[in-house]
Amino acid sequence: DETGASRPFETYSGGEAFRISFALRIALSQLLAERTDVAVRLLVVDEGFGTQDAEGVQHLVEALNLVKDDFDKVLVITHLDVLKNAFPTRIEVRKDPVRGSTFEVVQSG
């Protein structure tokens, strides 16, 4: 934890547990890529940001920006408005009861 003490995973909050799991997934993908000499080309983060406070979301965005060059593509799936402008390109999907789902590619920054 933040004090350097070891404690059971189950004692961390939902937001802390998500950040720990995220860090472990990234580390394992990098380790497997090195050991097999095969690049992990796609990183998908599906939701999970809802467990984060504003500071936690910012830390995760910073972490994604630090590792983005290790992957060909990074796909973040979220419903949080705060994340919509955190990345330069996004695909916005809208559900319409008559037309079905539509999407738009949006470039920002």
N, C-alpha and C positions, 0 to 999 in steps of 0.2 A: 504494500500500500504506500501512500505518500510519505509515511514515516520510515519505510524500509523494512517494516515488520512483515513476517509471513503470516497469512491467515487463510482460512478455507474460502474457496471461490464462492460458496453459497452465502457468505456474509457480506458480499459486495452488493450495492444497489443495482437496479436494472440498468441504469446508465453506465455505471462502472463496469458491470459484467459485459455489456455490449462492447465497450472500448477494449477490454481485455481480450475478448473473443476475436474482435477485429484484428488486433495486433498479432494474435496467434495465427490467424488464417493467413495474414500477409507473410509472416515469418516462415510458416510451413510451405507456402507456395514458392517462396524464394529458395528455401532449402531444397525442396524437391527439384526445382529448376536447375540448381547448381549440381546436384547429385546425378541427375539424369541427362544433363546437358540438353534439356528441352525447355524452351521458353514457355512460360505461362502467358498466353497472349491476351486473355480476357479476364478482367476482374469485374464481378457483379456484386453489388451491395444492394440487397432488396430490403427496403424499409429499415427498421431498427433505430432510425434517427429520432423517432418519437419518444424514445426513452431518455433523450438528452435535453439538458437545459441549454440555454443560448451559448454558454461557454463550451459545453461538451460538443455541440454542433460545430462550433468554430474550430475546435481541436481536431475533429474528424475531417473537416474540409482541409485543414492544413496537412493532416496525415495523408489524405488522398492525393493532394498536390505534390507531396514529397515522393510518393511511390508511383505516380502516374507514368513516368518514363520507363518503368519496369514492365509495362504492359502495352500492347498495341491499342487496346481499347479499355476504357473504364466506363461501366454502365451503373449509374446510381438510380434506383427506383425509389421515389418518394412522393408524398402528398404535401410535404411541408413547403409553404411559400418561401421561407427563409433560404431554402436550398436552390430554388429555381434560378437565381442569379449568381450562384456560387461558381458556376462552371460556364465556359465560353459557348458551348453548344448544348442545346437540350432538345428533346423530342417531347412535345406536349400532346398528350392523348386526351381527347374529349369523347365522352359517351353521349350519344343522342338516341333517344328511344325510337325514333323513326328511321334515321339514316344509319344507325349503328355507330361504331367507334371511328373517329377520324383522328388524324395526327398532323402536326405541323412541326417542321424543324426550325428552331429559333436560334439565331446567332446573336450573342451579346458581346459587349466590350470591344 
